[in-house]
């Protein structure tokens, strides 16, 4: 089981989506993907979670202690028919 972690400096825009796409291409069924960003970017995280959902990932968003970071952890699931 591998834990792949990426940090997004900016969440809005193509650069963030490309970075997430690259990471999810490396995630297997036993792995966990952790995406971190500054908490003020959390309101832009819908594009990221939509991408995860379209690629068959279950995800859980959480705020860090002190509300400085916003974290999304995700795991790949089997495709639903």
Buried (B, 14 or more C-beta within 10 A) or exposed (E): EEEBEBEBEEBBEEEBBEBBEEBBEEBEEEBBBBBBBBBEBBEBBEBBBEBBEEBEBEBEBEEEEEEEBBBBBBBBEEEEE
